[in-house]
Amino acid sequence: MTNELNLQFRKATIEDAPEIWEILQQSIDRRKKDGSTQWQDGYPNLSTVENDISNSNSYVLTQNEIVVATAAVIFNFEPTYEKIEGEWLTNDDFYVVHRVGVSDKVAGKGFATKLFEFVEEFAKANQVFSIKVDTLYDNKAMLRILEKLNYTYCGEIEVRDGKRSAFEKVLPNS
């Protein structure tokens, strides 16, 4: 999938691992500078990146063939989502978006939003009409993106390092 900014959304390859890891490290540093405690415990790490790629769950957003953003996009699998303090909007097939990272070169320029828009188009192209995501309450950048893109707060889930705010967006079926 491409668009007018010469952006392409594609499945990551093992050759992309160094760039993905660099972007995630930059994102980890940005979270820390923003005062968020998310991703400050050694996760995600290079092994996480390699596992996402080997499991065909890693995607990148490129501009002029340079990786500028990344995310894990996983079909119908997130064990922590089975128990929610609250309620999901749907119980249908879904994609979960994890480990979103944006290069420092383009941070703050809307590329994370573009990444989510590509994920939504990808989901619809695969006849999946639900996107689920979670984030820590203090990850203000991600919370702004989810609000901007009309994700609905559904409650809290429990992950390895505590509670996370859980969101879902039901996509139009057209």
Protein Blocks (a to p, Z undefined) as FASTA:
>chain_A
ZZfkopacddddfklmmmmmmmmmmmmmmmmmnopaghplopacfklmmmmmmnopaccd
deehiafbdcdddehiafklmpccdddfbfcdcdddehiacdfklgonlpmmmmmmmmmm
mmmmnopabdcddddfklmklmmmmmmnopacfbdcddfkbccdddddddddZZ
